[in-house]
C-alpha cells in the first residue's frame, strides 16, 4: 500500500457552549478522530475561556474566548504509523474555565493523509 500525495479532512464535530459545565467537569466534545491525524484545530466561538482535556481528567490546554488553537504534528509523507499522529479514536473533552457562556460553539477539526 502506498501513501498518497493528498490530505483529507475528518468530519468536524461541534459542541454547544451553552451546555458547558465549569471545570473540572469535563464533557466529551469529540468522541474520537475518525483517522490518525497530523493536524488538530479547536475553535472556541463562545464568550468564555475553554479548558481542553485529552483524557477527560486533566486540563491540557486553554482556548480563550473567540480564539482557536492548532496542534500541528509531523507532516512529511511517511508510511502511516511511522510519523507522529494523533491516533484514531483520540477524544477531546471541554470544560468552561468559569461560568459557562450564553452563546457559541466549540469546533474540533482535524486532517489526515489517506493511504
N, C-alpha and C positions, 0 to 999 in steps of 0.2 A: 504494500500500500504506500503510495507516495503522497507527500503533503502538497497542498495546492498553494498557489500564489494569490490567495484572496482572503478576505476577512469577512465574517458574518456576524450579525448581532443576534444575541439571545433575545427572546421576548422579554420586554421590560415588565416590571411589576410596579405597582403604586400602593401607597398606604395613606388613608385619610388621616391627616394630622389632628383632626378634632377628636380622634379616638385614642390619642397618645395618653399614656399614664406617666406620672412623674418617676424619674429614676429613683431607685434601682429596679423598677418593674419593667423589664424588657419585654417587648412584644415582637412576634415574628413579622417582619416586613417582606422578606423574600424567602420562601421555603427552601430554595436551593437552586443554584445555577443549573441551567439545562445542559451546558457543555463546559469542559475545563476552559477557563477564561484568562486572558492575559491583561484585560483592562476592565476595571470596575468603576463606575461613576455613580455617585449617590447625590441627588439633588434635593435640597430642602427648600420647598416653596411655601414654608409656613412662617409664622411670626415668632416662633420660639427656637432657641438653640436645641439641637437634637443630638443625643448621645448614641453612638453606633456601637454595637457589640457583635462580635463574630462567633460567640459561643453562648450567648443568652445569659451570661452570668456577670462578666466583667465588661466595663466600658473600654473600648479600644480607640475611639476617635470621637471628635465633636464636629458637627457641621453647624455653623452659625445660621441664624435666620436668613432666609433668602440667599443662600450660598450653596456651594457644592464642593465635593472632594472627588479626586480622581486617584485611584490606586492603579498605577501603571507598572506592570511587571515586564519581564524579558519579552521582547517582541521579535527576535530574529527567528527565521524559519529553521526549525529542527523537527526531528521526529517527535510526535506527541509523547509526552512523558519525560522527555529529556530537557525540558525547559521549565522555568518557574511559572506555574499556573495556579490559579485558584481552582480547586478540584470541583468536579461535577457534584452537585448537591450541596455546595457551600452555602450556608444560610446567612442572612443578615437580619439582625434584631435592632429595634429602635426604642428609645425612651425619651421623654421630654426632660430637658435639664431643669426646668422649673414648671410652673403651672402650664398645662397644655394650651396651645393657641386656639383661636376660634375658626380659622380657615387655613386652607393649604393642603398640599400633598407632599409626600416623600416618594421619590422615584429611584429605583435601582436599575441601572443599565449596565450591560456587560457585552464584551466582544470576544470572539474566539476565532481560531483558524481551523477551518474544516479540513478533514482528511480526504 
